[in-house]
């Protein structure tokens, strides 16, 4: 496993880490025993950073991670998020009373005295223009409730604004072969300010595994069924905002670029790690076998320059018109 410094946090984290949305909710049926087996397998393979949120299964994901940490002796860093528990996503909801209550609830779920990393969970864009919100987070650090804080964003604009605040140490942003815009300007500025970057939705909700077809169906409780047009939350969270049929078309163009012996999943994750501004990719997994495939990407050789250039061309032709200026 490769490890990279997470901005100014002092954490040295696994380049392939673990996104814990799927073991909480919104990705179809999940079994806690299988989820714990996947979590333990991740630690076995060197993963030491896990990303969750208070709303993933209404705390289910956080509680599973608390159990994992009790059952292992290794150092495990857990990042969680706050803000999506609000009934309405309005800037005024990001106040001291609510944020403190969210943090206290996560502390209880995670069975810890201080959160390793708290991230604002994709708040409205206006929140990034409210310095009083970040003052509250500074106060929570001083109170010993959180060690570090960052943000999880939908848009590059939000990421650029967030890193103007000196206390923001990490930015979690959608970055994958189908969402390449963050690499244009944001990565350069984040590196200058020593801000850690967590690449979320690294496999475009499974599109970049190459395992889906036009006949693939999803259960009713899977966001890939109910959020295709942004009915429940930002459509960019589902298939990275790429129309499903268009994504399948692009995947077929990507297949010839995959080196012999690699899976498309591994290629997509290794592509992300080619960008040194990225601290880690955080693919999700519900089963040990998925963890093994994901983690192995960190040990693969660099992708040849020619293949990187061809992947950029495929993005420009098939994907850029759908997503580039939206986020």
N, C-alpha and C positions, 0 to 999 in steps of 0.2 A: 504494500500500500504506500502511496505517495502522501505526504503531509505538507500542508501549506499554512502560512501564518494568516489568521483571520483578522486582517486589519490591525488595529491598535488594541485588540482585546488581550493579547498575550496568549491566546489559544492557538495551539498547533493542531489543525484538524485534518481529517482524512479527505483527500481530494474527491473521492466518491463517498458521500455521506448518505443519510437515510431520511427521506421525506415521509412523515407519519400521518398524512391526510388519509390515505387509503385504509389504514388499520383503525381509523376512527369512524368514518362515514363517507357517504356520497360516491362510493365506488362499488356498489353492489354488496352482496352478503359477505360478511367477514366473521371469522372464527378466532376468538381470543387466544386459544391454544396455538393455532397456526401462526397468528401474529407474533406471539411471544417467541415461537421457534424461529421466525424470520429475524426478529430483533437479536436474539442470541447468536444466530448465524452471522449476522452483520458484525457483531463484536468479535466473534471468532476470527473473522477475516480482516480485522484491523479498523473497522469503522468506529469512530469515537465521537461523532457529531450527529445529533438527531434533531430534526426540525418538526415542531408540532404547533398546535394552536388550541386555545381554550374551547373553540367551537367544534373541533373535530370529534364528532360523536358526543357532544356536550360534556367534554372532559374525559371521555373514554380513552382517547389516545394518550393524553397526559398521564392518566393513571397506569396505563400499560408501561409507559416509560419509567414511571416511579418504581414499578415492580422490577423492571429490568435492572435499574441501577442498584436496587437492594440485592439482587441475585448475582451481581458481578463485582469483581474487585478492581477492574480496570477503571481508569479515569474516563468518564462519559460526560460530554457537554450536551446540554439540552437547551435548545432555543424554542421559545413559545411566542405566541402573539396575542394581542388584545385589541378589541374594538368592534369585532363583528357580533358581539352579543347585544349590541344596541338594537332596539326594535326598528329604528329607522337610522339609516346612515346619513346623519346630519352633523355638520362640523361642531355644533354646540354640544353634542353628546360626548365629545372628547374633553371632558372637564375633569377636575381633580377628584371629585367624588366617584365618578364612574371608573376612571382609570385605576384608582386605588383599589376599588372593589374588585375589578378584574384581576389585578395583580394578586390580591389576597386569595382569591379563588384558585388561581394557578399555583400559588405557593402550597395550598392545601392539597390540590390534586397531585402535585409533583413531590409532596412530602419533603420540602426543603425550606431552609430559612431565607435563601436569596436565589432569585432566578439568574441563571448564567447569562442569558441574553433575552431581552424582551423586545419584540418588534411590533410597531403599529401595524395593524392588519388591513392593508389596502384601504385606508380611510379616504374620504372624499378629497379631491385635489385641493380644496380650500384649506384643509388642515395643515398642509405644508407651508402655508403662508401665515400661520398663527404661531408666533414664537412662544406664546404662553403655554402651548401644549408641550413643547420641548422643555420649558422651564419645569413643568410638572414632572417630567421624566428625570430631569436632573435632581429634583428633590427626592424622588424615589431611590435614586442611586445614593444620595447622601444619607437617606434613612436606612440603607442597608437592605432594602427590599429587592433590588436588582443590581447585578454587577455591571452590566453593560446594556446599551439599548441601540436599536436600529429601526429600520422600516422595511416593510414589504410593500412593493409598489406595483401599480398597473402600467404606468406610463414613464417613459424616459424623462419627460418634463418633471415628474414628481421626484425621480431619483436625483436629478440635477439640483433641484431646490433643497432636498433633504440634506445633501452633503454640505450645504452652507452652514448648517448648525454644527458647532464643534463637538457636541456630545454624540452625534450619530456616528457609530463605528462600523455599521454594516448596512448593506442594502441587498434585499432579496428581490430579484427581478426575473421575469420570464426571459430566458435566453436559450436558444437552441437553433438547429439548422433552419427552422421555419420562423424564427424571430431574431434576426441578426442586427437590428438597429442599435441595441445598447453598445455594440463594439465600436460604433462610429466616433462618438464624442465622450459618452459617459465613462467608458472604461479608462480613458486617458486621465480624466479629471479625478476619478476615484483612486487611481494609483498614486497620483500626486498628493492626495490627501490621506493616503494610507487607510482607505476604507475597504473593508472586506466585502466581497461580492459572492452572494449565494445564488447560483443559477437554478431557478425553480422551473417546474414543468419541462424538464430537460428532454423528455421523450414525446412532447406534444400530446399528452394524455393517451399515450400508447400508439399514436400514429407512426412514430419513428421506430417502433419495434419491428415494423414490417409484417406483423402478424394479423393485420386486419384486412378485410375485403369489403366490397360493396354489400355483401350479404351479412356482415357482422351486425349483430343486434346487442343491445345493452338492457339490463333489467331496469324496471321503473325507478329504483332508488339510486341509479347511477347518473351522475351529472352529464355524462356523454349521451344520455337519452333526453333528460329534461332541461338541459341548458344549451342546446344547440344554437339558439338565437338569443342567448342572454336572458332567458326568462327568470332565472333565479339570482344570478350575479353576473359580473362582467363576462361577456362572451369570450374574451381573450383567455380565460382560464380553461376553456374547453377546446381541445385540439389547437391551442394557441391562437384561436380566432380564425383558423383556416377552415373554409368549407370542407366537409368531410371528403367529398368526391375529388376536389382539387388536391387535397392532401394525399389521397391514394395515388393520384396521377404522378405527383412529384416523387413519392416514395419509389415508384417503379423506375424513375430516372436515376435515383440515388443508388439502387441496388448494384449496378456494375462498378461503383466506386469502392465497394466494401472489399477489403483484402481477403484472400483465401483464409479460411479458418476463423474469421470473425463473424459475428452476427451483426445485423443492422443496428440493434440496440447498442452493442459495444462500440460500433463506429460512431453513432450519434453522441454517446457519452464522451468518447475520446476526442471528438471534434470540439466539444466544449472545453476540455482541458488543454487544448492547443492555445488557448488565450490565457496568458499569464496573469492578467488582471483578475481572473476568476479564482476565488479561493476554493470553492467546491461546487459540484453538482449534487442535487439532492433528489434523486429518483425515488419514487415510492416502490413499495413491495409488500405483498401480503403473504408470500410463501418463501421458504428458504431458497428454492431454486432460482427465483427471481433475484434475490439478493446476490447469489453467486454469479449470475450473469452480469449484473450491474457492476459489482465490485471488480470483476476481472478486467474491466475496461481501463482501470488505473495502471495496470501492468503492461499494457500493449505499447508497441512502438509508436512513435509519432506518425501522424498521417502525412503522406507525401504532399509536397507543395502542389503538385498537379491536381491531386484529388481535392484538396482544399479549394483550389481555384474553380474546379468543375462544380463543386457543391455550391459555391457562390453564384455561379451562372444559373444553376437550377433554381436557386432562390429568386434570382432576378427575374427569371422567365415565368415561373409558376406561382410564386408566393408573394413577392414584394408588392404587387398591385393590391393584394387582399389585406395586408397587415401593416406595411411599413410605416405609413403616416398616421395610422390609427392609434398606435401606442408608443 
